[in-house]
Amino acid sequence: MLEPHLRRFYLDELDNAPDDSLGIGIALLVVESENKAGEFAKTLISKAKEELTDTLIQRKVLEFIEAIVVYKFPNLSREEIETMLNLNILKETRVYQEAKAEGEEEGELKAKLKILPKLVQRGLSVQEIAELLELDDDTIRQALGE
């Protein structure tokens, strides 16, 4: 027997549930069809903004709703999902910030490695190039194919 404070829900039966709680709505979003998911997610976002007064909890719930939508629409870009949901909270998420920082680091590394041939032409050693570009010797050697 389940504890008195626990309820069992079957996702395929939730559409018959009269309860219009935010939690049930989020569970329904998981099984919602793609053509209805965007509008339904917008409704849930409005509901979360109205009902949740704790800003940290509200933000977490909004991120969760957005994560569900991201998984439901894997072919949409971040911008398209933000537009669909009228949100920009994805930019504030830790995952986005980490991905952005990682992308910036990759871009910076590519830019540094792009000038390697010119530095080698000027007669700089691997050690001098590594020092100049603030990279380790192995990265330089690997990029030069040594």
C-alpha positions, 0 to 999 in steps of 0.5 A: 500500500502506498503512503497516504501522501503519495499518489500514483499517476499513469501518464496515459491517464492524466488527461482525464484527471480533473486536477489542474495543478502545476505538477500534473500539468508538467507531467502531462507536458511530457506526454503531450503531442508536439503540435500542442506542446508549445502552447501547453508549455506557455500555459504552464509557464504562466501558471508557474509565474503566477503561483510560485512566489519563491523566485529560486523555485520558480526559476527551477520550474521554468527551467524544467518546463523548458528542458522538457520542451527541448527534449520534445523538439530536438530539431529546434534551436535554442532561439526557436524554443525561446521564441516558442515559449516567450522565454530567455531563461535558457541563457541563465541556466548553468548548462547554457553558461557552461556550454557558452564558456566551452564554445568560447574556449574552443573558438579562442583555441582555434584562433590561436592555432590558426596563426601557428603556420605564420609563427613557425615561418618566422622561426619561432620554436615550439616553446616560444610559440607555446609561451606566446599563445599561453598554451602548453608545448604538447598542444602546439606539437599536436597541432603541428603534427609533430 
